């Protein structure tokens, strides 16, 4: 079964915007340092006592660098910013899917499993969540079985004591068992998954 590609690239706007801004800021700082390393050696002769010809050569070099480097720096920052959206999409999409799946589990739906697209990040986490869901389904099945046994045992005990009037201790035990049965039934009612 192939999953359709996501058409919306800003799935978690807060996370992805933060990732985009951090990427652009990091590139901006990196480029400032790189440009300082490139421009400073060219600018130093302009403020020195060198002959005018050498200063003119330094000025032409500076202008040439200036006209070619700034557009390239802008292009690199723009391209890396756009790439950061695609990279963060590979994290934000699976995180969103995991979050919605866990909300379903919290609501009591155990008939789910987390499936991520091939190439998405967080595959290991999705596998762990699916393993825990399998264990939770098994646990709930055990509780259902125990509830059925408890219900049958209470009915059997009441049938045995039907002709005889139960004494206070027996009545107390039956009342405690009924209360336990009720709590167990309420817990099981929270969960929903097919047989």
Secondary structure as GFF3:
##gff-version 3
##sequence-region A 1 195
A	DSSP	alpha_helix	13	44	.	.	.	ID=ss1
A	DSSP	three_ten_helix	45	47	.	.	.	ID=ss2
A	DSSP	alpha_helix	52	106	.	.	.	ID=ss3
A	DSSP	alpha_helix	123	160	.	.	.	ID=ss4
A	DSSP	alpha_helix	168	189	.	.	.	ID=ss5
###
